[in-house]
Amino acid sequence: MTTDPEEKRRVDVAIVGGGACGLMTALRAAADPDLVIAVLEKSSREGCNAAISSGSLAAAGTRFQAAAGIVDSPQRHANDILAASGDEELRPVVEALCKVAPEFVEWIADTGYPIELGVDMPRAGMSVPRLHADTGRLCGARLVRHLRALLDRSPNAALVDEAKVVDLLVDNGSVVGVVVEQNGSRQEFLAAAVVLATDGFAADPTLRAEHLGDLGNPFYAGVATSTGDALRWTAPLGAQLRNMGAALRSGLVVIDHGTRVSPALQFNGAVLVNASGERFVDEESIGYSALAGILRRQPGERAAMVFDATAMAATRESEMMRDCLAAGAIRDLTTLAELADVMGTSENRASAAIAPRPGRRVLRPPYHLAWVTHGVLTTQGGLVVDAQGRVLDHAGAPIPGLYAGGGAACGLAGPHSDGYSSGSGLLSAFGMGWIVGNRLAKRAA
Ligand SMILES: Cc1cc2nc3c(=O)[nH]c(=O)nc-3n(C[C@H](O)[C@H](O)[C@H](O)COP(=O)(O)OP(=O)(O)OC[C@H]3O[C@@H](n4cnc5c(N)ncnc54)[C@H](O)[C@@H]3O)c2cc1C
């Protein structure tokens, strides 16, 4: 395939990827009417992780929290994330993202998107409720549709679909555009700024084997488009990578179905029992990403999540539980004898295994059970960026013309998947999109 030299186009901002980070960058940059913005999307049909996500937005100090009487702050949010990740070197980026989180969540709401505080969405390591979600819990797909519709109304920005970026254009160390493959031909887009919003590399077997081999053979619950393209283009530029061995994992993937049970189940009395009939973790104290590693070490890399009608009632409106119920992924067991049978143990041992820890609820029949295993949702390692989203080289200097955010950039989990805090994926993506988009708009103003 050749590049037609006549086919050069010129934009102010070329955004690679039309998921969470790309859309937010474009919407914010488009506020400057003097900018021409192209969002180049590999394949809307194959999709972005934002669209299959739960759409839970972590933000502290929002008006939604205030209305619920919850006292919180961006600083507390950043401290919670850093306490889990241990990655103090990333503090400036984490603090910058947490600072803008209430701004972008309220802005999304002000564009007509129905947001509420998820008071029914407790998560390990989150010191107060701070996940926000859409009312009705139609989740990421609804949010991406909403943001794409907003972009459609921006006269100076366009989302170009089936436009796969295959390389960067570089002139004397500066990034000056991208090479796009579309309809069997290549075109060059010259741009004053290029934003990498391509997400991570979880769908690329070679990169996964290189960086995440120690995760074993997890179920992959992300999209096919996360193939680490940005990493390949930026390696010749000397871009710095960080925390490549970390991923957003889930220990709540239902075996044979690929759906996930709600992480709120544990906070409503649900217990995890392994295939030997033993409890192996304090269910409330562990996040779902860290749980994946613990599950991997259990016999058969699986465990039974056992809960009851009260826990079901508290969680069944989440999209995860709706998916599980629609898929027939949850078994209903009327008596302790039936539960013991499915667990492959005696009634006495089953009764002992589901006994509550001090201060927790007693599970009452009828019971529900799902066999869960570990999976990977997205990667967390990536390009090192500064608090303004500029991609840094090995010497710590910004590569001129190049920005990155979301899963293309280093995430907030720290060096290990156990350090992932709920809501940090979209925080990185929308937060950095907000920062970069605002910066580009301001700079041109
Ligand atoms: C099942 C699941 C549930 C999740 N739930 C949550 C949640 O509730 N809260 C949360 O905070 N995080 C959640 N996450 C994580 C979150 O979805 C991601 O961290 C986030 O979507 C990353 O945003 P992004 O913009 O970097 O990537 P994406 O949203 O994946 O968008 C990247 C886009 O780039 C495009 N692209 C890739 N390569 C190219 C190329 N070469 N040329 C052009 N386009 C390209 C892709 O096609 C894609 O559209 C979840 C993830 C999964 C898989």
Ligand as a Chemical Component Dictionary entry (heavy atoms), coordinates in Angstrom:
data_LIG
# 
_chem_comp.id                   LIG 
_chem_comp.type                 NON-POLYMER 
_chem_comp.pdbx_formal_charge   0 
_chem_comp.three_letter_code    LIG 
# 
loop_
_chem_comp_atom.comp_id 
_chem_comp_atom.atom_id 
_chem_comp_atom.alt_atom_id 
_chem_comp_atom.type_symbol 
_chem_comp_atom.charge 
_chem_comp_atom.model_Cartn_x 
_chem_comp_atom.model_Cartn_y 
_chem_comp_atom.model_Cartn_z 
_chem_comp_atom.pdbx_ordinal 
LIG C1  C1  C 0 -15.950 -4.663 30.822 1  
LIG C2  C2  C 0 -15.284 -3.383 31.248 2  
LIG C3  C3  C 0 -15.877 -2.594 32.230 3  
LIG C4  C4  C 0 -15.259 -1.413 32.645 4  
LIG N1  N1  N 0 -15.898 -0.628 33.562 5  
LIG C5  C5  C 0 -15.316 0.543  33.934 6  
LIG C6  C6  C 0 -15.996 1.440  34.822 7  
LIG O1  O1  O 0 -17.152 1.235  35.195 8  
LIG N2  N2  N 0 -15.340 2.555  35.231 9  
LIG C7  C7  C 0 -14.082 2.861  34.799 10 
LIG O2  O2  O 0 -13.534 3.890  35.221 11 
LIG N3  N3  N 0 -13.438 2.069  33.901 12 
LIG C8  C8  C 0 -14.042 0.935  33.451 13 
LIG N4  N4  N 0 -13.417 0.157  32.537 14 
LIG C9  C9  C 0 -12.158 0.651  31.937 15 
LIG C10 C10 C 0 -12.458 1.738  30.885 16 
LIG O3  O3  O 0 -13.456 1.278  30.000 17 
LIG C11 C11 C 0 -11.206 2.087  30.100 18 
LIG O4  O4  O 0 -10.173 2.368  31.008 19 
LIG C12 C12 C 0 -11.454 3.305  29.209 20 
LIG O5  O5  O 0 -12.492 3.033  28.297 21 
LIG C13 C13 C 0 -10.201 3.710  28.464 22 
LIG O6  O6  O 0 -10.538 4.793  27.643 23 
LIG P1  P1  P 0 -9.740  5.058  26.312 24 
LIG O7  O7  O 0 -10.335 6.250  25.660 25 
LIG O8  O8  O 0 -8.290  5.024  26.580 26 
LIG O9  O9  O 0 -10.012 3.746  25.423 27 
LIG P2  P2  P 0 -11.336 3.240  24.697 28 
LIG O10 O10 O 0 -12.533 3.747  25.344 29 
LIG O11 O11 O 0 -11.177 1.771  24.559 30 
LIG O12 O12 O 0 -11.210 3.886  23.255 31 
LIG C14 C14 C 0 -10.072 3.639  22.439 32 
LIG C15 C15 C 0 -10.470 3.799  20.974 33 
LIG O13 O13 O 0 -9.287  3.868  20.182 34 
LIG C16 C16 C 0 -9.520  3.182  18.956 35 
LIG N5  N5  N 0 -8.227  2.829  18.362 36 
LIG C17 C17 C 0 -7.310  1.943  18.822 37 
LIG N6  N6  N 0 -6.269  1.878  17.968 38 
LIG C18 C18 C 0 -6.530  2.744  16.952 39 
LIG C19 C19 C 0 -5.833  3.115  15.752 40 
LIG N7  N7  N 0 -4.664  2.564  15.411 41 
LIG N8  N8  N 0 -6.411  4.042  14.947 42 
LIG C20 C20 C 0 -7.602  4.604  15.259 43 
LIG N9  N9  N 0 -8.314  4.269  16.360 44 
LIG C21 C21 C 0 -7.765  3.362  17.209 45 
LIG C22 C22 C 0 -10.355 1.983  19.390 46 
LIG O14 O14 O 0 -11.028 1.420  18.286 47 
LIG C23 C23 C 0 -11.277 2.603  20.440 48 
LIG O15 O15 O 0 -12.466 3.068  19.852 49 
LIG C24 C24 C 0 -14.008 -1.022 32.085 50 
LIG C25 C25 C 0 -13.423 -1.807 31.092 51 
LIG C26 C26 C 0 -14.054 -2.971 30.658 52 
LIG C27 C27 C 0 -13.419 -3.777 29.561 53 
# 
loop_
_chem_comp_bond.comp_id 
_chem_comp_bond.atom_id_1 
_chem_comp_bond.atom_id_2 
_chem_comp_bond.value_order 
_chem_comp_bond.pdbx_ordinal 
LIG C1  C2  SING 1  
LIG C2  C3  SING 2  
LIG C2  C26 DOUB 3  
LIG C3  C4  DOUB 4  
LIG C4  N1  SING 5  
LIG C4  C24 SING 6  
LIG N1  C5  DOUB 7  
LIG C5  C6  SING 8  
LIG C5  C8  SING 9  
LIG C6  O1  DOUB 10 
LIG C6  N2  SING 11 
LIG N2  C7  SING 12 
LIG C7  O2  DOUB 13 
LIG C7  N3  SING 14 
LIG N3  C8  DOUB 15 
LIG C8  N4  SING 16 
LIG N4  C9  SING 17 
LIG N4  C24 SING 18 
LIG C9  C10 SING 19 
LIG C10 O3  SING 20 
LIG C10 C11 SING 21 
LIG C11 O4  SING 22 
LIG C11 C12 SING 23 
LIG C12 O5  SING 24 
LIG C12 C13 SING 25 
LIG C13 O6  SING 26 
LIG O6  P1  SING 27 
LIG P1  O7  DOUB 28 
LIG P1  O8  SING 29 
LIG P1  O9  SING 30 
LIG O9  P2  SING 31 
LIG P2  O10 DOUB 32 
LIG P2  O11 SING 33 
LIG P2  O12 SING 34 
LIG O12 C14 SING 35 
LIG C14 C15 SING 36 
LIG C15 O13 SING 37 
LIG C15 C23 SING 38 
LIG O13 C16 SING 39 
LIG C16 N5  SING 40 
LIG C16 C22 SING 41 
LIG N5  C17 SING 42 
LIG N5  C21 SING 43 
LIG C17 N6  DOUB 44 
LIG N6  C18 SING 45 
LIG C18 C19 SING 46 
LIG C18 C21 DOUB 47 
LIG C19 N7  SING 48 
LIG C19 N8  DOUB 49 
LIG N8  C20 SING 50 
LIG C20 N9  DOUB 51 
LIG N9  C21 SING 52 
LIG C22 O14 SING 53 
LIG C22 C23 SING 54 
LIG C23 O15 SING 55 
LIG C24 C25 DOUB 56 
LIG C25 C26 SING 57 
LIG C26 C27 SING 58 
# 
